[in-house]
Amino acid sequence: MKRTFILVASGICFAFSLCNADEYVDSRSPGGKFALHLTREDKQPFRQTDALVERATRKVIVDLDKDQPFDPEAKLSWTSDSRGFAYVRRTNEPGESVGTRIFQWTGSRFEEIKLPDLPSPKMPGQASASEKQQVRIKPIRWSDTVSLELEYEIITDSGWRGAEKILLKLDRQRAATIAKIEPEPVSILDYFLLLPDKTLETAPRDWLHYATVDKENGYMSVSGDGAQPSFEVALFRYRDGRPLLALCEGELEGDNSISLNFFELGTDGRMHEVPRQIFPIGDFWMSDEGNPKYADFQFELPRHGRTVLVRSLKTKKILHRVAWTGDKFVEEKK
């Protein structure tokens, strides 16, 4: 007898069968008629097949990809009228590339729209042309039913990043043209990628798949795995515009957000750790043996504003408020 187990995680429902590959439906169209159906093999190398289906019947409308590498982030980005979508997934290209394809309703079917040649973003001068790269072309949003904003991003193995936003326009002849290109300003993401080696268990670029990035407010939240605790990152700036990154980590099998470290931009263009004393409140791991004086401290980096909260692990009560002035961190008086 076939038995099926249901696991709900991160808002997605996965159906795991004991005798079949696992499958799930995601990225529903605004009207609810269509969705992305993904099927994965239950054995290595866990190849994945993606298709656009009619939700009610599971009828395949468009075969998107078959027997491709496992990609939990494959998704569709829909127009508001459900008559067009961008399909994004990792590709077979080297460097864990991410690509985007566009489809538009013709009146009887969804037809793929050929992308124009996209100019590569400008890279920092320190980036080597021979260095291995990750190339990612991802949809940001449909501003209307015929206008799609893309992010074109290149990240090298040593952490240098170039990115630009590209606005595409689709016409009645189902052709896509470039309407606008804007270089993306340097953000928290660029500085994070340039953190020193061994700051995390693996290179910073490896954690982008697990990250929620708020570039506008200078904040990142990243889920850990079996070897790396979860962590968050916040960007502060000196009055002259120089960046200061705060990295807050937890213990692998213990409490969250109990370790706090800071990094500044060096003359070599990379981030370097600065003395922990830049922050007036210590943490348990400031010394190799651990300081019990700070054992009850938990840090909360700001997503908005410039004030770091220090809470009690036991009671969650705010013990200290420490504000960034543009020159230094200052504890606010109670």
N, C-alpha and C positions, 0 to 999 in steps of 0.2 A: 504494500500500500504506500502510495506517495504521501509524504508528510512535508509541510511547508512551515517555516518559522518566519515571523515578522520582527524586524528590528527597526526601531525608529531612532534616527540620530541626525542631529543638525538640521531638522526640519525635512529630511528626506526619508522616504519609506523604502527599505530594501527588502525584497522577498527572496529568501534563501531556500532552495529546494535541495533535498538530500540526493536527488538523482539528476538534477539539471543544473545548468549554469545559473548564477544569480542575475536578476534583472530588476529594473525599476523605471518609473516614468517621472520625468522632471520637465522644467521649463514650459509650463502650460502657456498657451496663447491667451491674450487678454479675454477673448470670448469663451475660452475654455474648450474649444473644439479640438485643437491640436496639442501635441506634446512631443517631447523628445523621449524615445524609448531606447534604453541602453541594455545590452545583454553582454555578459562577460563569461568566459570559460571558467570552470571551477578548478582548473589545473594550470600550472606554469606553462606558458608565460602570461596567462590570464588575458588573452586577446579579447578585444571589445568590438562590438558591432553597434553602430548608432543609426537610428532611423526616425524620421518624422512620421508620426502615426495619428490616426483619428482616435481620440481617446475612447469614445463609446464602443468602438468595434475592434480597436487595435489594428485596423487596416493600415498597411504601410503606404504612405503618400509619397515619400521620397527616401530612397536608400542613400544615406549620407556617407557612411564609411563602414567597411567590413574588415574584420580581423586586423584591427589596428592596436597599437600598444595601449595598455590600461591607462585610462585617464579619468579620475574622479571629478575633474573640473569641466568636462565637456558640457556645454550648455547652449541654449538659444536665447538671443536677445530680440524681442518682438517689437514691431511697430504697434502703435496704439490701436490700429484698425485690424490687426492680425493678418494683414495682406503682405507682409514682408518680414523676414527675420535674418539675423546674422548668426551663423553657426561657428562656434569657437571651440577648438580642442588642440591638444598637443599633436605635433606632426612627427613624421619619421626623419625630419631633418636633424643634423647633429646639434648638440647643445640644448636639448630639451626645448626646442622651438615651439611656439604657439602660433597658430594661423587662424584666419577668419575667412569664411565664405559667405556670400550674400545670396539670398533667394527672394524672388518677388512673384506674387500671384498674377497670372496672365489672364485670368478669366475662367480657366479650366484646370490649371495645374500650377505648382510652384516651379519656377524656372531659375536656374543659377545665373547670376549676373557676374560677368568677368570683371575682376578688379583691375584698375589701371596700374601701370608701373608706379610703385611708391618710392620716392627718394629716401635713402637711408638717413637717419638722424645724424647730426654732427656729434662726434665723440670727443671727449677730453683729450688734450694733447698728449697726456701720459699713456693713453691706451695704445697698445701695439696692434698693428694691422694683422699680424700673424697669430695673435692670441685667439684661443678658442672662445666662441661667443654663444650666448643664448639670445635668440631673436624671437620677439613676441609682438604680434599684431593682434590687438584685442579691441572689441567694440566697447565704447564708453556709454553712449546713449544714442537713441534716435531722437533728434530735435523735432522732427516731423516725419511724416510717412515716407518722404523721399530724401531725407538728410540724415546721414549716419556719421557720428564722430568716432574716430579710431584713435588708439594710442599705439604708436610704433616705437618699440623699445629694444635697445641692444645692451646687454650686460656682458662684460668680459669675465673670464675666469678670475682675474685679479680684482674685480669689483668696480671697474670703471663703467659708467652708464651714460648713454645718450638716449634722449626720448623726444618725441614730438607728437603733437595732436594734428590729425588730418581730418578735414571735413569733406565727405564725399556727397555728391548729388547724383540721384538717379533720375533719368529722363523717361519719356514715354516709349522710347525705343529700347528700353531696358539696358541702357549703358550707364556706367558709373564714371564720373569725372571728378577730379580734385578741384574743390572750390576754395580751400584755404589750408595753409600749413603754418603751424605755430610751434617754435621750439618750446619744450616744457621747461619751466624754471627749475633750478636746482632745489631739491626738497629734502625732507627727512629721509626719504628712500635712498637718495644718492649718498648721504653721509653714513647711513646704516651699512650700506654695502662696502664702505671703506674702513670698517672697524678692523682693529688688529687681528692677525691670525690667532686662533685659539681663544678668542673672546667667548665664542660659543663652541658647542661640540663639533660643529662642522661650519663651513664657510657661510657667511651671512646670506648669500644668494640662495642657498639651499632651503631657507626658511620662508621664502616668498610665497610658496604654495600654502603655507599655514597662517599667513599674515592677513590682518585687517589693517589697511593703511589709510590714514586720513592725512593726505598731503597738505590740505588747506590749513589744518590746525596743528600740524607737526606732531602727530601721534601715531604709534603703531602698537598693536596687540597681537601676540604670536603664540599659538598653541604649541606646547612642547610635545615630545614623544618619549619613548622609553629611556633615552639617554640624555635628553636636554629638557630641563624644566621649562614651563611656560614663562614668558617674559613680556615686558612692555618697554617701549622706548618713547621718549619725549624730546623734542627739539626746543632748546632755549637759544637766544641770541644775545651777544654782547651789543652794546650801544653802537659799535662800529659795524655791526652786521655779521661778525664771526660766529660760527655755530658752536654750540655746546650741547652734546648729546648726553642724556641720562638713560642708563640701562638698569632696569629693576628686574631681578630674578627671584625665583623661589628655590626650595630644595627639591631634589629629584623625588624623594619619597617623604616629603614633609610639607611645611607651610609655604604659602605663596608670598612673593613680593617682600622678602626679608633682606635682600642684598641689593645695594645701590652703588653704582659706579658711574664715572663721568669721563667724557672724551672730548678733545678739542682737535681742530684742524691744524696739522703741522705744515711746515714749509714745503714738504714733499707732496702736498695735496691729499694726504691720507689722515685718518683719524688716529689720535694717540691718547692713551689713558693719562689722566691728570690725577694728582694726589687726592685721595678720598676726603681730606680735610677741607676741600672746597665747600662741602656741605656741613653745617654746624651740628647735625645730629648723627651720631655714629650708628653702625649696624653690627649685628652679631659677628659677621665674617670680616671685619676690618683687620683682624689679626689671624694668624694661622690656627691658633688654638681656640678661637672664639671667645667673645667677651660676654659673660652672662648679664652684664649691665643692660645690654640691648636685646636680650633674648625675647622680650615681649613686643618688639617694635615691628611694625609692618608699614611699608611705604606705598603711597598711592600717587602716581604721576598724573599731572593734569592733562586732560584732553582739551580743555578750554581754560584760558588764563595761564598764570605763571606761578601758581602756588602748589607746593608739594605737601600732602597731608601725611602725618605720621600717626598711625593708629595703634591701639593695643590689640595684639593678636587675640587675647582672651575675651575682651569686652567689646571690641570694635570702636571704642570711644576715641575721639580725636585727642591726641596728647600734645601735638605740636603742629603749627602751620608755618611753613618756611617758604618765603616768597623770593623770586628772582628779580633783582632790581635792574638788570642790564649790566651790572658790574660784579655782583656777588649775591649769594643766598643769605637772607636775613630772616631770623625767626621773628614772627609777629608776636607782639605782646598780647597777653590775654586780657 
